[in-house]
């Protein structure tokens, strides 16, 4: 009879949290590219801290909120072009780089 798996063994089989969050972002991005507002809202909520953190480092705390909003408006306007060839985060970054200095 086989011994039950140890707690550590189960943890090794689970994908890392980052992998799961990237997979969910990809799914939500794909849905948002089809016009799903709830999926887009989940993307914004999941990644707002990262986007605002980068904005704060690049433009300073006084302009960070406006910069974050500009990024998300830009992403929403261009989300229809998201094909899923890359991670959403990569696509968002390249989209932002093409259109803004942020």
C-alpha positions as CSV (number, residue, x, y, z in Angstrom):
1,X,0.0,0.0,0.0
2,X,1.3,3.4,-1.0
3,X,1.9,6.0,1.7
4,X,-0.2,9.2,1.5
5,X,1.7,12.1,0.0
6,X,3.5,14.4,2.4
7,X,2.4,18.0,2.6
8,X,5.6,19.1,0.9
9,X,5.0,16.7,-2.0
10,X,1.6,18.3,-2.6
11,X,3.1,21.8,-2.6
12,X,5.6,20.7,-5.2
13,X,2.9,19.6,-7.6
14,X,0.9,22.8,-7.4
15,X,1.8,25.5,-9.9
16,X,3.4,28.6,-8.3
17,X,0.9,31.4,-7.5
18,X,2.5,33.7,-10.1
19,X,1.8,31.1,-12.8
20,X,-1.8,30.9,-11.7
21,X,-2.2,34.7,-11.7
22,X,-0.7,34.9,-15.1
23,X,-3.0,32.3,-16.5
24,X,-6.0,34.1,-15.0
25,X,-4.8,37.4,-16.4
26,X,-4.5,35.8,-19.8
27,X,-8.1,34.5,-19.6
28,X,-9.4,37.8,-18.4
29,X,-7.5,39.6,-21.1
30,X,-8.9,37.3,-23.7
31,X,-12.4,37.9,-22.5
32,X,-11.8,41.6,-22.2
33,X,-10.6,41.7,-25.7
34,X,-14.1,40.5,-26.7
35,X,-15.7,43.4,-24.8
36,X,-16.2,41.7,-21.4
37,X,-16.2,44.7,-18.9
38,X,-16.1,42.4,-15.8
39,X,-13.0,40.7,-17.1
40,X,-11.4,44.0,-17.7
41,X,-12.3,45.2,-14.2
42,X,-10.7,42.0,-12.8
43,X,-7.5,42.8,-14.8
44,X,-7.4,46.3,-13.5
45,X,-8.0,45.3,-9.9
46,X,-5.4,42.5,-10.1
47,X,-2.7,44.7,-11.7
48,X,-3.4,48.2,-10.5
49,X,-0.8,48.0,-7.7
50,X,1.9,47.0,-10.2
51,X,1.0,49.6,-12.7
52,X,0.8,52.4,-10.1
53,X,4.0,51.3,-8.5
54,X,5.8,51.6,-11.8
55,X,4.2,54.9,-12.5
56,X,5.2,56.3,-9.1
57,X,8.8,55.3,-9.8
58,X,8.8,56.9,-13.3
59,X,6.8,60.1,-12.8
60,X,6.8,60.6,-9.1
61,X,3.9,60.3,-6.5
62,X,2.3,63.6,-7.6
63,X,1.5,62.4,-11.1
64,X,1.3,58.7,-10.6
65,X,-2.5,58.5,-10.3
66,X,-3.0,60.3,-13.5
67,X,-0.4,58.2,-15.3
68,X,-2.1,55.0,-14.0
69,X,-5.4,56.1,-15.3
70,X,-3.9,57.0,-18.7
71,X,-2.3,53.5,-18.9
72,X,-5.7,51.8,-18.2
73,X,-7.5,54.0,-20.7
74,X,-4.9,53.2,-23.3
75,X,-5.2,49.5,-22.5
76,X,-9.0,49.6,-22.8
77,X,-8.9,51.4,-26.1
78,X,-6.5,48.8,-27.5
79,X,-7.6,45.6,-25.8
80,X,-9.3,44.4,-29.0
81,X,-5.8,43.9,-30.5
82,X,-4.8,41.5,-27.7
83,X,-4.3,38.1,-29.4
84,X,-2.8,36.2,-26.6
85,X,0.5,35.6,-28.3
86,X,2.3,36.9,-25.2
87,X,1.4,37.3,-21.6
88,X,-1.1,40.2,-20.9
89,X,1.6,42.0,-18.9
90,X,4.0,41.9,-21.8
91,X,1.3,43.2,-24.2
92,X,0.2,45.9,-21.8
93,X,3.8,47.0,-21.4
94,X,4.4,47.2,-25.2
95,X,1.1,48.9,-25.8
96,X,2.1,51.5,-23.2
97,X,5.6,52.0,-24.6
98,X,4.3,52.6,-28.1
99,X,1.9,55.3,-27.1
100,X,3.3,57.0,-24.0
101,X,6.6,57.8,-22.3
102,X,5.4,55.8,-19.2
